[in-house]
Amino acid sequence: MKLSYNSIFFKFYCLFFAKNVGKDEYGNIYYTKKNLSRKNNYRERRFVLYKGIVEASKVPQEWNAWLHHATETPPSNQNKLSWFKDHSPNLTGSPFAYEYKDKKKTKKVKNIYSVWSPDE
């Protein structure tokens, strides 16, 4: 993976000016910075460095709540609840994306509803 100048600068910025808070099971690293500005409603700034491809759906539920200031303390792997699901990537635009199958072609039932298409 080729790093741009911005991502290299951001990694140095995190190393010197931000405090490392934790790491999740997917390798994402979470940071905080005591930057009490009006832009952030006078709260600390929280951000994540993704491992691999930058995709917002790679953040687990408990870390997402912490990033959005819904919880005060950062989560740990010990308090993971049993009903939490494992991460599944966003497959939109990939060959594995969900494909709608028209039921008119599979069943021989008269249907008063039909799927709209712009050509009609």
C-alpha positions in Angstrom: 0.0 0.0 0.0 1.4 3.4 -1.0 1.3 6.0 1.7 0.6 9.6 0.8 2.3 12.6 2.4 -0.8 13.4 4.4 -1.0 9.9 5.9 2.7 9.9 6.8 2.3 13.3 8.4 -0.8 12.2 10.3 1.1 9.2 11.7 3.9 11.4 13.0 1.3 13.8 14.4 -0.3 11.0 16.3 3.0 9.8 17.6 4.1 13.1 19.0 0.9 15.1 19.8 -1.8 12.6 20.6 -2.3 10.0 23.3 -2.7 6.3 22.4 -5.9 5.0 24.0 -6.2 1.5 22.7 -6.3 -1.0 19.9 -9.2 -3.1 18.7 -9.2 -6.7 17.5 -8.9 -5.6 13.8 -5.7 -3.7 14.4 -7.2 -0.1 14.3 -5.4 2.2 16.7 -7.4 4.9 18.6 -6.1 8.2 19.8 -7.3 11.2 21.8 -6.1 14.8 22.1 -7.1 17.4 24.6 -8.0 20.0 22.1 -10.9 21.9 23.7 -12.0 24.0 20.8 -15.4 25.4 19.8 -15.3 23.2 16.7 -15.6 20.1 18.8 -18.1 21.5 21.4 -15.2 21.9 23.9 -14.6 18.2 24.1 -11.5 16.2 23.6 -10.8 15.1 20.0 -11.0 11.4 19.3 -9.8 9.7 16.1 -8.7 6.4 14.6 -5.9 5.2 12.4 -7.2 2.3 10.3 -5.2 -0.8 9.6 -5.3 -1.4 5.8 -8.1 0.1 3.8 -9.8 3.2 5.3 -13.4 2.2 5.8 -15.7 3.5 8.5 -17.5 0.2 8.8 -14.3 -1.4 10.1 -14.8 0.3 13.5 -16.5 -2.1 16.1 -19.7 -0.9 17.8 -18.1 -0.2 21.2 -15.3 1.9 19.7 -17.8 3.7 17.5 -19.7 4.7 20.6 -16.5 6.0 22.2 -15.4 7.9 19.1 -18.8 9.7 19.0 -18.6 10.6 22.8 -21.5 8.3 23.7 -19.3 6.6 26.3 -16.6 8.3 28.4 -14.2 5.4 29.0 -12.6 3.6 26.1 -13.7 0.0 25.8 -11.6 -3.0 26.5 -11.7 -6.5 25.1 -12.6 -7.9 28.5 -16.1 -6.3 28.6 -17.2 -7.4 25.1 -20.8 -8.7 25.4 -21.8 -12.1 24.0 -24.4 -10.7 21.7 -21.9 -8.4 19.7 -21.5 -9.6 16.2 -18.1 -9.9 14.4 -17.3 -7.3 11.8 -18.5 -8.0 8.2 -17.1 -5.6 5.6 -19.3 -3.3 3.5 -19.7 -5.3 0.2 -21.4 -2.5 -1.8 -19.8 -2.2 -5.2 -18.0 -5.5 -5.0 -18.8 -8.8 -6.8 -20.1 -10.1 -3.5 -22.8 -7.4 -3.0 -26.4 -8.3 -2.5 -28.3 -8.7 -5.7 -32.0 -8.3 -5.9 -33.7 -11.2 -7.7 -37.0 -10.5 -9.3 -39.6 -13.0 -7.9 -41.7 -12.7 -11.1 -39.2 -14.7 -12.9 -39.0 -17.5 -10.3 -42.7 -17.9 -9.4 -45.6 -18.3 -11.7 -48.0 -16.3 -9.5 -50.0 -13.3 -10.7 -48.7 -10.3 -8.9 -50.4 -6.9 -9.0 -47.2 -5.2 -7.9 -44.1 -4.9 -10.1 -40.6 -3.4 -9.8 -40.3 0.1 -11.3 -37.7 0.6 -14.0 -37.0 4.0 -15.6 -37.6 2.7 -19.1 -41.3 2.2 -18.5 
